[in-house]
Amino acid sequence: MHDLVLQTVAKLIIPFIQLFGFYIIFFGHLSPGGGFAGGTIVASSFILYALAYDVQAGFKRMPRLASKWLESMGALLFVLVGFAGVAMGGSYLANHTGLLDLGEAGTLISGGFIPLLTLAVGVKVASTIISLLYHLLEEKTNV
């Protein structure tokens, strides 16, 4: 598709969509949102780019291998943060072990491991949605 208006608007709005998605991810422990909601918003920016330009341009923006690596890294980060609670003498995903400073309530650094968990979920969700979209769009072009 070569719609100049759509491509221009997409190019202008995509950074704001991504910024909002990362805001939702990083402030998910303080306000409504979190990893899943923020990840879907970030993925929607890549979906907009792939639809405004084409699938091959989407592959250049986020290669399939990079998306697969991000999926794996999101899951691995979640598991490692879970085991950090065990290493600190608590249970899996423990956030109140006493060794971890939970910070001052209401600030960005106040959730212990929770911001890391929302980041891991956000990366996993965004990369999974992007992978699914590329797979579906690629099948559509091959038919």
DSSP file (Angstrom, degrees, kcal/mol; ACC not computed):
  #  RESIDUE AA STRUCTURE BP1 BP2  ACC     N-H-->O    O-->H-N    N-H-->O    O-->H-N    TCO  KAPPA ALPHA  PHI   PSI    X-CA   Y-CA   Z-CA
    1    1 A M              0   0    0      0, 0.0     2,-0.1     0, 0.0     0, 0.0   0.000 360.0 360.0 360.0 134.4    0.0    0.0    0.0
    2    2 A H        +     0   0    0      4,-0.0     2,-0.8     5,-0.0    51,-0.1  -0.497 360.0 151.0-126.2  62.4    1.4    3.4   -0.9
    3    3 A D     >  -     0   0    0     49,-0.4     4,-2.4     1,-0.2     5,-0.2  -0.855  29.6-161.5 -96.0 110.0   -0.9    5.9    0.7
    4    4 A L  H  > S+     0   0    0     -2,-0.8     4,-2.3     1,-0.2     5,-0.2   0.866  88.2  50.7 -62.6 -39.6    1.1    9.0    1.5
    5    5 A V  H  > S+     0   0    0      2,-0.2     4,-2.6     1,-0.2     5,-0.2   0.940 112.2  46.7 -65.3 -46.9   -1.3   10.4    4.1
    6    6 A L  H  > S+     0   0    0      1,-0.2     4,-2.5     2,-0.2    -2,-0.2   0.909 114.1  48.0 -61.3 -43.3   -1.4    7.1    6.0
    7    7 A Q  H  X S+     0   0    0     -4,-2.4     4,-2.3     2,-0.2    -1,-0.2   0.881 112.6  48.5 -67.5 -37.6    2.3    6.7    5.9
    8    8 A T  H  X S+     0   0    0     -4,-2.3     4,-1.7    -5,-0.2    -2,-0.2   0.926 114.0  45.3 -67.8 -45.0    2.9   10.3    7.1
    9    9 A V  H  X S+     0   0    0     -4,-2.6     4,-2.4     2,-0.2     5,-0.2   0.910 113.5  50.8 -64.7 -41.5    0.4   10.1    9.9
   10   10 A A  H  X S+     0   0    0     -4,-2.5     4,-2.3    -5,-0.2    -2,-0.2   0.918 108.7  51.3 -61.7 -43.6    1.9    6.7   10.9
   11   11 A K  H  < S+     0   0    0     -4,-2.3    -1,-0.2     1,-0.2    -2,-0.2   0.846 114.7  44.0 -63.4 -33.6    5.4    8.0   11.0
   12   12 A L  H  < S+     0   0    0     -4,-1.7     4,-0.4     1,-0.1    -1,-0.2   0.854 119.4  39.5 -78.0 -36.1    4.3   10.9   13.2
   13   13 A I  H  X S+     0   0    0     -4,-2.4     4,-2.1     1,-0.2     3,-0.3   0.723  95.2  78.1 -92.2 -22.1    2.2    9.0   15.6
   14   14 A I  H  X S+     0   0    0     -4,-2.3     4,-2.5     1,-0.2     5,-0.2   0.897  92.3  51.9 -59.1 -44.4    4.2    5.8   16.1
   15   15 A P  H  > S+     0   0    0      0, 0.0     4,-2.4     0, 0.0    -1,-0.2   0.888 110.9  48.9 -60.6 -35.4    6.8    7.3   18.5
   16   16 A F  H  > S+     0   0    0     -4,-0.4     4,-2.4    -3,-0.3    -2,-0.2   0.874 110.1  51.0 -70.5 -36.7    3.9    8.6   20.7
   17   17 A I  H  X S+     0   0    0     -4,-2.1     4,-2.3     2,-0.2    -1,-0.2   0.928 112.8  46.1 -63.6 -44.6    2.2    5.2   20.7
   18   18 A Q  H  X S+     0   0    0     -4,-2.5     4,-2.5     2,-0.2     5,-0.2   0.906 111.6  51.1 -66.5 -40.9    5.5    3.5   21.8
   19   19 A L  H  X S+     0   0    0     -4,-2.4     4,-2.1    -5,-0.2    -1,-0.2   0.919 111.5  47.7 -61.3 -43.6    6.2    6.1   24.4
   20   20 A F  H  X S+     0   0    0     -4,-2.4     4,-2.4     2,-0.2    -1,-0.2   0.897 110.4  52.7 -64.3 -40.1    2.7    5.7   25.9
   21   21 A G  H  X S+     0   0    0     -4,-2.3     4,-2.0     1,-0.2    -2,-0.2   0.915 110.7  46.1 -62.0 -43.7    3.1    1.9   25.8
   22   22 A F  H  X S+     0   0    0     -4,-2.5     4,-2.8     2,-0.2     5,-0.2   0.855 109.9  55.0 -69.0 -33.4    6.4    2.1   27.7
   23   23 A Y  H  X S+     0   0    0     -4,-2.1     4,-2.2    -5,-0.2    -2,-0.2   0.934 108.3  48.5 -60.9 -45.4    4.8    4.5   30.2
   24   24 A I  H  < S+     0   0    0     -4,-2.4    10,-0.7     1,-0.2    -2,-0.2   0.893 113.7  48.0 -62.3 -39.9    2.0    2.0   30.8
   25   25 A I  H >< S+     0   0    0     -4,-2.0     3,-1.1     1,-0.2     4,-0.2   0.957 115.6  41.7 -65.6 -50.4    4.6   -0.8   31.3
   26   26 A F  H 3< S+     0   0    0     -4,-2.8     3,-0.3     1,-0.3    -2,-0.2   0.758 121.0  40.7 -74.9 -24.5    6.9    1.1   33.7
   27   27 A F  T >X S+     0   0    0     -4,-2.2     4,-1.7    -5,-0.2     3,-1.4   0.188  81.6 109.2-105.5  16.6    4.1    2.7   35.8
   28   28 A G  T <4 S+     0   0    0     -3,-1.1     5,-0.2     1,-0.3    -1,-0.2   0.741  74.9  55.5 -65.6 -23.8    1.9   -0.5   35.9
   29   29 A H  T 34 S+     0   0    0     -3,-0.3    -1,-0.3    -4,-0.2    -2,-0.1   0.558 114.7  39.5 -85.2  -6.8    2.7   -1.0   39.6
   30   30 A L  T <4 S+     0   0    0     -3,-1.4    -2,-0.2     1,-0.2    -1,-0.2   0.642 125.5  13.9-110.8 -22.5    1.4    2.5   40.4
   31   31 A S  S  < S-     0   0    0     -4,-1.7    -1,-0.2    -7,-0.2     0, 0.0  -0.876 100.3 -59.9-145.2 171.9   -1.6    2.9   38.2
   32   32 A P  S    S+     0   0    0      0, 0.0     2,-0.4     0, 0.0    -3,-0.1  -0.313  99.9  51.3 -59.1 141.5   -3.9    0.8   36.0
   33   33 A G        +     0   0    0     -5,-0.2     2,-0.3    -4,-0.0     3,-0.2  -0.982  54.5 167.1 132.8-145.9   -2.0   -0.9   33.2
   34   34 A G     >  -     0   0    0    -10,-0.7     4,-2.4    -2,-0.4     5,-0.3  -0.869  57.7 -33.4 129.0-162.0    1.1   -3.1   33.4
   35   35 A G  H  > S+     0   0    0     -2,-0.3     4,-2.4     2,-0.2     5,-0.2   0.891 129.6  46.3 -65.8 -44.4    3.0   -5.4   31.2
   36   36 A F  H  > S+     0   0    0      2,-0.2     4,-2.1     1,-0.2    -1,-0.2   0.957 117.3  42.0 -67.6 -49.4    0.1   -6.9   29.2
   37   37 A A  H  > S+     0   0    0      1,-0.2     4,-1.7     2,-0.2    -2,-0.2   0.929 118.6  45.7 -63.6 -45.3   -1.6   -3.6   28.4
   38   38 A G  H  X S+     0   0    0     -4,-2.4     4,-2.5     1,-0.2    -1,-0.2   0.881 110.8  53.9 -65.8 -37.9    1.6   -1.8   27.7
   39   39 A G  H  X S+     0   0    0     -4,-2.4     4,-2.4    -5,-0.3    -1,-0.2   0.886 107.9  49.5 -63.8 -39.0    2.9   -4.7   25.6
   40   40 A T  H  X S+     0   0    0     -4,-2.1     4,-1.8     2,-0.2    -1,-0.2   0.864 110.7  50.6 -68.4 -34.3   -0.2   -4.6   23.4
   41   41 A I  H  X S+     0   0    0     -4,-1.7     4,-1.0     2,-0.2    -2,-0.2   0.925 111.6  46.9 -68.4 -43.8    0.1   -0.9   22.9
   42   42 A V  H >X S+     0   0    0     -4,-2.5     4,-1.1     1,-0.2     3,-0.7   0.923 112.4  50.6 -62.5 -43.2    3.8   -1.2   21.9
   43   43 A A  H 3X S+     0   0    0     -4,-2.4     4,-2.2     1,-0.2     3,-0.2   0.851 102.0  61.9 -63.3 -33.5    2.9   -4.0   19.5
   44   44 A S  H 3X S+     0   0    0     -4,-1.8     4,-2.5     1,-0.2    -1,-0.2   0.819  98.1  57.2 -64.1 -28.5    0.1   -1.9   18.0
   45   45 A S  H <X S+     0   0    0     -4,-1.0     4,-1.9    -3,-0.7    -1,-0.2   0.891 108.5  45.7 -68.0 -37.5    2.7    0.6   16.8
   46   46 A F  H  X S+     0   0    0     -4,-1.1     4,-2.5    -3,-0.2    -2,-0.2   0.854 111.4  52.9 -71.3 -34.1    4.5   -2.1   14.9
   47   47 A I  H  X S+     0   0    0     -4,-2.2     4,-2.3     2,-0.2     5,-0.2   0.928 108.7  49.9 -64.4 -44.5    1.2   -3.3   13.5
   48   48 A L  H  X S+     0   0    0     -4,-2.5     4,-2.4     1,-0.2     5,-0.2   0.908 111.4  49.1 -59.6 -42.4    0.4    0.2   12.3
   49   49 A Y  H  X S+     0   0    0     -4,-1.9     4,-2.3     1,-0.2     5,-0.3   0.930 111.7  47.9 -63.7 -45.2    3.8    0.4   10.7
   50   50 A A  H  < S+     0   0    0     -4,-2.5    -1,-0.2     1,-0.2    -2,-0.2   0.855 116.0  44.5 -66.0 -34.1    3.4   -2.9    8.9
   51   51 A L  H  < S+     0   0    0     -4,-2.3    -1,-0.2    -5,-0.2    -2,-0.2   0.838 113.4  49.6 -78.9 -32.7   -0.1   -2.0    7.7
   52   52 A A  H  < S+     0   0    0     -4,-2.4   -49,-0.4    -5,-0.2    -2,-0.2   0.875 131.3  14.0 -73.7 -36.7    0.9    1.5    6.6
   53   53 A Y  S  < S-     0   0    0     -4,-2.3     2,-0.3    -5,-0.2    -3,-0.2   0.712 112.4 -83.3-101.3 -95.1    3.9    0.4    4.6
   54   54 A D     >  -     0   0    0     -5,-0.3     4,-1.9     1,-0.1    -1,-0.2  -0.967  35.2 -88.6-166.0 177.1    4.0   -3.4    4.0
   55   55 A V  H  > S+     0   0    0     -2,-0.3     4,-2.4     1,-0.2     5,-0.2   0.892 122.0  53.7 -63.5 -40.9    5.0   -6.7    5.6
   56   56 A Q  H  > S+     0   0    0      1,-0.2     4,-1.6     2,-0.2    -1,-0.2   0.870 107.8  50.1 -65.5 -35.5    8.6   -6.5    4.3
   57   57 A A  H  > S+     0   0    0      2,-0.2     4,-2.0     1,-0.2    -1,-0.2   0.873 109.6  52.5 -67.2 -35.7    9.1   -3.0    5.8
   58   58 A G  H  X S+     0   0    0     -4,-1.9     4,-2.7     1,-0.2    -2,-0.2   0.890 106.2  53.0 -64.0 -39.7    7.8   -4.4    9.0
   59   59 A F  H  < S+     0   0    0     -4,-2.4    -1,-0.2     1,-0.2    -2,-0.2   0.861 109.4  49.3 -63.2 -35.3   10.3   -7.3    8.8
   60   60 A K  H  < S+     0   0    0     -4,-1.6    -1,-0.2    -5,-0.2    -2,-0.2   0.881 112.0  48.0 -70.6 -37.2   13.1   -4.7    8.4
   61   61 A R  H  < S+     0   0    0     -4,-2.0    -2,-0.2     1,-0.3    -1,-0.2   0.919 134.3  11.1 -69.8 -44.2   11.8   -2.7   11.4
   62   62 A M  S  < S-     0   0    0     -4,-2.7    -1,-0.3    -5,-0.1    -2,-0.1  -0.823  86.1-146.9-135.7  94.4   11.5   -5.7   13.7
   63   63 A P     >  -     0   0    0      0, 0.0     4,-2.2     0, 0.0     5,-0.2  -0.210  21.8-117.3 -62.0 152.9   13.2   -8.8   12.2
   64   64 A R  H  > S+     0   0    0      1,-0.2     4,-2.2     2,-0.2     5,-0.2   0.883 115.0  52.4 -58.4 -41.3   11.7  -12.2   12.9
   65   65 A L  H  > S+     0   0    0      1,-0.2     4,-2.4     2,-0.2    -1,-0.2   0.898 108.6  50.3 -64.5 -40.3   14.8  -13.3   14.7
   66   66 A A  H  > S+     0   0    0      1,-0.2     4,-2.5     2,-0.2    -1,-0.2   0.895 109.9  51.0 -64.3 -39.6   14.8  -10.3   17.0
   67   67 A S  H  X S+     0   0    0     -4,-2.2     4,-2.1     2,-0.2    -2,-0.2   0.903 110.3  48.8 -64.3 -40.9   11.2  -10.9   17.8
   68   68 A K  H  X S+     0   0    0     -4,-2.2     4,-2.1     2,-0.2    -2,-0.2   0.905 111.6  49.5 -65.3 -41.1   11.9  -14.5   18.7
   69   69 A W  H  X S+     0   0    0     -4,-2.4     4,-2.9     1,-0.2    -2,-0.2   0.907 110.0  50.8 -64.1 -41.4   14.8  -13.4   20.9
   70   70 A L  H  X S+     0   0    0     -4,-2.5     4,-2.4     2,-0.2    -1,-0.2   0.881 108.0  53.3 -65.3 -37.1   12.7  -10.8   22.7
   71   71 A E  H  X S+     0   0    0     -4,-2.1     4,-1.9     2,-0.2    -1,-0.2   0.946 113.2  43.4 -59.1 -47.5   10.0  -13.4   23.3
   72   72 A S  H  X S+     0   0    0     -4,-2.1     4,-2.7     1,-0.2    -2,-0.2   0.902 113.1  51.1 -66.4 -41.3   12.6  -15.7   24.9
   73   73 A M  H  X S+     0   0    0     -4,-2.9     4,-2.7     2,-0.2    -1,-0.2   0.867 108.1  52.9 -67.1 -35.6   14.3  -12.9   26.9
   74   74 A G  H  X S+     0   0    0     -4,-2.4     4,-1.9     2,-0.2    -1,-0.2   0.928 113.0  43.4 -63.4 -44.6   11.0  -11.7   28.3
   75   75 A A  H  X S+     0   0    0     -4,-1.9     4,-2.2     2,-0.2    -2,-0.2   0.906 114.5  50.4 -67.0 -41.3   10.1  -15.2   29.5
   76   76 A L  H  X S+     0   0    0     -4,-2.7     4,-2.8     1,-0.2     5,-0.2   0.907 109.1  51.1 -64.5 -42.0   13.7  -15.7   30.9
   77   77 A L  H  X S+     0   0    0     -4,-2.7     4,-2.5     1,-0.2     5,-0.2   0.906 109.2  51.5 -61.3 -41.3   13.6  -12.4   32.7
   78   78 A F  H  X S+     0   0    0     -4,-1.9     4,-1.9     1,-0.2    -2,-0.2   0.931 112.6  45.0 -60.9 -45.6   10.3  -13.4   34.4
   79   79 A V  H  X S+     0   0    0     -4,-2.2     4,-2.2     2,-0.2    -2,-0.2   0.910 113.2  50.4 -65.7 -42.6   11.7  -16.7   35.5
   80   80 A L  H  X S+     0   0    0     -4,-2.8     4,-1.4     1,-0.2    -1,-0.2   0.892 109.6  50.0 -65.1 -39.3   15.0  -15.2   36.8
   81   81 A V  H  X S+     0   0    0     -4,-2.5     4,-1.0     2,-0.2    -1,-0.2   0.888 109.6  53.3 -65.1 -37.1   13.2  -12.5   38.7
   82   82 A G  H >X S+     0   0    0     -4,-1.9    11,-1.8     1,-0.2     4,-0.9   0.918 109.7  46.7 -61.8 -43.3   11.1  -15.3   40.2
   83   83 A F  H 3X S+     0   0    0     -4,-2.2     4,-2.6     1,-0.2    -1,-0.2   0.711  99.4  69.3 -73.7 -19.2   14.1  -17.2   41.3
   84   84 A A  H 3X S+     0   0    0     -4,-1.4     4,-1.5     2,-0.2    -1,-0.2   0.867  96.8  54.0 -63.6 -35.0   15.7  -14.0   42.7
   85   85 A G  H <<>S+     0   0    0     -4,-1.0     5,-2.5    -3,-0.5    -1,-0.2   0.888 109.3  47.3 -63.6 -38.6   13.0  -14.2   45.4
   86   86 A V  H ><5S+     0   0    0     -4,-0.9     3,-1.7     1,-0.2    -2,-0.2   0.908 109.7  53.1 -67.4 -42.3   14.1  -17.8   46.2
   87   87 A A  H 3<5S+     0   0    0     -4,-2.6    -1,-0.2     1,-0.3    -2,-0.2   0.785 104.8  56.4 -64.5 -26.7   17.7  -16.7   46.3
   88   88 A M  T 3<5S-     0   0    0     -4,-1.5    -1,-0.3    -5,-0.2    11,-0.2   0.344 127.6 -96.7 -88.6   7.6   16.8  -14.0   48.8
   89   89 A G  T < 5S+     0   0    0     -3,-1.7    -3,-0.2     1,-0.3    -2,-0.1   0.549  93.1  96.2  95.0   7.4   15.4  -16.5   51.2
   90   90 A G  S   <S-     0   0    0     -5,-2.5    -1,-0.3     1,-0.2     2,-0.2  -0.171  78.4 -76.3-107.6-156.2   11.7  -16.2   50.2
   91   91 A S    >   -     0   0    0      1,-0.2     3,-2.2    -2,-0.1    -1,-0.2  -0.451  67.6 -60.8 -98.2 176.8    9.4  -18.1   47.9
   92   92 A Y  T 3  S+     0   0    0      1,-0.3    -9,-0.2    -7,-0.2    -1,-0.2  -0.385 127.2   6.3 -60.3 131.8    9.2  -17.9   44.1
   93   93 A L  T 3  S+     0   0    0    -11,-1.8    -1,-0.3     1,-0.2     2,-0.1   0.679  91.1 167.6  64.1  22.3    8.3  -14.4   43.0
   94   94 A A    <   +     0   0    0     -3,-2.2    -1,-0.2   -12,-0.4     3,-0.1  -0.436  16.9 176.5 -66.2 137.8    8.6  -13.2   46.7
   95   95 A N  S    S+     0   0    0     -2,-0.1    -1,-0.1    -3,-0.1     3,-0.1   0.339  70.2  57.2-122.0   1.5    8.7   -9.4   46.9
   96   96 A H        +     0   0    0      1,-0.1    -1,-0.1    16,-0.1    -2,-0.0  -0.235  58.0 132.0-130.1  43.6    8.8   -8.9   50.7
   97   97 A T        -     0   0    0     -3,-0.1    -1,-0.1     1,-0.1    -3,-0.0   0.626  68.6-122.7 -77.2 -13.2   11.9  -10.8   51.8
   98   98 A G  S    S+     0   0    0      2,-0.3    -1,-0.1    -3,-0.1     4,-0.1   0.007 102.0  78.4  93.2 -29.5   13.3   -8.1   54.0
   99   99 A L  S    S+     0   0    0    -11,-0.2     2,-0.5     2,-0.1   -10,-0.0   0.688  81.7  76.8 -80.8 -19.5   16.5   -8.0   52.0
  100  100 A L  S    S-     0   0    0    -12,-0.1     2,-0.6     2,-0.0    -2,-0.3  -0.819  79.6-135.3 -99.5 124.9   14.9   -6.0   49.2
  101  101 A D        -     0   0    0     -2,-0.5    11,-0.2     1,-0.1     3,-0.1  -0.680  12.9-164.3 -77.4 118.1   14.3   -2.3   49.7
  102  102 A L        -     0   0    0     -2,-0.6    10,-0.3     1,-0.2    -1,-0.1   0.505  30.1-142.6 -83.8  -3.6   10.8   -1.6   48.4
  103  103 A G        -     0   0    0      8,-0.1     2,-0.4     2,-0.1    -1,-0.2  -0.155  40.4 -35.1  75.9-171.9   11.3    2.1   48.3
  104  104 A E  S >  S-     0   0    0      5,-0.4     3,-1.8    -3,-0.1     5,-0.1  -0.745  71.4-104.9 -90.7 131.8    8.8    4.9   49.1
  105  105 A A  T 3  S+     0   0    0     -2,-0.4     3,-0.1     1,-0.2    -1,-0.1  -0.257 102.9  25.0 -58.4 136.0    5.2    4.1   48.2
  106  106 A G  T 3  S+     0   0    0      1,-0.4    -1,-0.2     4,-0.1     2,-0.2   0.356  96.9 108.9  92.6  -4.6    4.0    5.9   45.1
  107  107 A T  S <  S-     0   0    0     -3,-1.8     3,-0.5     1,-0.1    -1,-0.4  -0.608  81.4-109.7-100.1 165.8    7.4    6.4   43.5
  108  108 A L  S    S+     0   0    0      1,-0.3     2,-1.2    -2,-0.2     3,-0.4   0.889 117.0  50.6 -61.8 -40.1    8.6    4.7   40.4
  109  109 A I  S    S+     0   0    0      1,-0.2    -5,-0.4     2,-0.1    -1,-0.3  -0.549  86.3  95.8 -96.2  68.4   11.2    2.6   42.4
  110  110 A S        +     0   0    0     -2,-1.2    -1,-0.2    -3,-0.5    -2,-0.1   0.354  60.6  72.5-135.1   3.5    8.7    1.4   44.9
  111  111 A G  S >  S-     0   0    0     -3,-0.4     3,-1.9     1,-0.3     2,-0.4   0.363  77.2-145.7-108.0   7.2    7.5   -2.0   43.8
  112  112 A G  T 3  S-     0   0    0    -10,-0.3     4,-0.3     1,-0.3    -1,-0.3  -0.524  81.4  -8.2  67.1-120.5   10.5   -4.2   44.5
  113  113 A F  T 3> S+     0   0    0     -2,-0.4     4,-2.1     1,-0.2     3,-0.4   0.578 115.8  91.1 -85.0 -10.1   10.6   -6.8   41.7
  114  114 A I  H <> S+     0   0    0     -3,-1.9     4,-2.6     1,-0.2     5,-0.2   0.886  83.1  51.8 -59.4 -44.0    7.2   -5.8   40.3
  115  115 A P  H  > S+     0   0    0      0, 0.0     4,-2.0     0, 0.0    -1,-0.2   0.887 110.6  50.0 -60.6 -35.6    8.5   -3.3   37.8
  116  116 A L  H  > S+     0   0    0     -3,-0.4     4,-2.3    -4,-0.3    -2,-0.2   0.890 110.4  50.3 -66.8 -38.2   10.9   -5.9   36.4
  117  117 A L  H  X S+     0   0    0     -4,-2.1     4,-2.5     2,-0.2     5,-0.2   0.910 110.4  48.3 -66.3 -41.9    8.1   -8.4   36.1
  118  118 A T  H  X S+     0   0    0     -4,-2.6     4,-2.5     2,-0.2    -1,-0.2   0.870 110.9  51.9 -67.3 -34.3    5.9   -6.0   34.2
  119  119 A L  H  X S+     0   0    0     -4,-2.0     4,-2.5    -5,-0.2     5,-0.2   0.927 110.4  48.3 -63.6 -44.3    8.8   -5.2   31.9
  120  120 A A  H  X S+     0   0    0     -4,-2.3     4,-2.3     1,-0.2    -2,-0.2   0.917 113.9  46.0 -62.3 -43.8    9.3   -8.9   31.3
  121  121 A V  H  X S+     0   0    0     -4,-2.5     4,-2.9     2,-0.2     5,-0.2   0.904 111.9  52.1 -66.2 -40.8    5.6   -9.4   30.6
  122  122 A G  H  X S+     0   0    0     -4,-2.5     4,-2.4     2,-0.2     5,-0.2   0.913 111.5  45.7 -61.9 -43.9    5.5   -6.3   28.3
  123  123 A V  H  X S+     0   0    0     -4,-2.5     4,-2.3     2,-0.2     5,-0.2   0.924 115.3  47.6 -64.8 -44.1    8.5   -7.5   26.2
  124  124 A K  H  X S+     0   0    0     -4,-2.3     4,-2.0    -5,-0.2    -2,-0.2   0.929 114.7  44.8 -63.8 -46.4    7.0  -11.0   25.9
  125  125 A V  H  X S+     0   0    0     -4,-2.9     4,-2.5     2,-0.2     5,-0.2   0.931 114.1  48.5 -65.7 -46.5    3.5   -9.8   25.0
  126  126 A A  H  X S+     0   0    0     -4,-2.4     4,-2.2    -5,-0.2    -2,-0.2   0.932 114.5  44.7 -61.6 -46.2    4.7   -7.2   22.5
  127  127 A S  H  X S+     0   0    0     -4,-2.3     4,-2.3    -5,-0.2    -1,-0.2   0.853 112.7  51.9 -70.0 -32.7    7.1   -9.6   20.7
  128  128 A T  H  X S+     0   0    0     -4,-2.0     4,-2.5    -5,-0.2    -1,-0.2   0.928 111.1  46.7 -67.1 -44.2    4.5  -12.4   20.6
  129  129 A I  H  X S+     0   0    0     -4,-2.5     4,-2.5     2,-0.2    -2,-0.2   0.903 112.8  50.1 -64.4 -40.4    1.9  -10.2   19.1
  130  130 A I  H  X S+     0   0    0     -4,-2.2     4,-2.6    -5,-0.2     5,-0.2   0.923 110.9  49.3 -63.8 -43.4    4.4   -8.9   16.5
  131  131 A S  H  X S+     0   0    0     -4,-2.3     4,-2.3     1,-0.2    -2,-0.2   0.914 111.9  48.4 -61.3 -43.2    5.4  -12.4   15.6
  132  132 A L  H  X S+     0   0    0     -4,-2.5     4,-2.5     2,-0.2    -1,-0.2   0.912 111.4  50.0 -64.0 -42.4    1.8  -13.5   15.2
  133  133 A L  H  X S+     0   0    0     -4,-2.5     4,-3.0     2,-0.2     5,-0.3   0.942 111.4  47.5 -61.6 -47.8    1.0  -10.5   13.1
  134  134 A Y  H  X S+     0   0    0     -4,-2.6     4,-2.5     1,-0.2     5,-0.2   0.900 111.8  51.2 -61.7 -40.0    4.0  -11.1   10.8
  135  135 A H  H  X S+     0   0    0     -4,-2.3     4,-2.0    -5,-0.2    -1,-0.2   0.934 113.4  44.2 -62.7 -44.9    3.1  -14.8   10.5
  136  136 A L  H  X S+     0   0    0     -4,-2.5     4,-1.9     2,-0.2    -2,-0.2   0.912 115.7  46.8 -67.1 -42.8   -0.5  -14.0    9.5
  137  137 A L  H  X S+     0   0    0     -4,-3.0     4,-1.8     1,-0.2    -1,-0.2   0.865 111.6  51.9 -67.7 -35.4    0.4  -11.2    7.1
  138  138 A E  H  X S+     0   0    0     -4,-2.5     4,-1.3    -5,-0.3    -1,-0.2   0.897 109.3  49.3 -68.5 -39.2    3.1  -13.4    5.5
  139  139 A E  H  X S+     0   0    0     -4,-2.0     4,-0.9     1,-0.2    -1,-0.2   0.884 108.4  54.4 -64.5 -37.9    0.6  -16.2    5.0
  140  140 A K  H  < S+     0   0    0     -4,-1.9     3,-0.4     1,-0.2    -1,-0.2   0.883 109.6  46.5 -64.2 -38.2   -1.8  -13.8    3.4
  141  141 A T  H  < S+     0   0    0     -4,-1.8    -1,-0.2     1,-0.2    -2,-0.2   0.736 109.7  54.7 -77.2 -21.0    0.7  -12.6    0.9
  142  142 A N  H  <        0   0    0     -4,-1.3    -1,-0.2     1,-0.2    -2,-0.2   0.634 360.0 360.0 -85.3 -14.0    1.8  -16.2    0.1
  143  143 A V     <        0   0    0     -4,-0.9    -1,-0.2    -3,-0.4    -2,-0.1   0.486 360.0 360.0 -77.0 360.0   -1.8  -17.4   -0.8
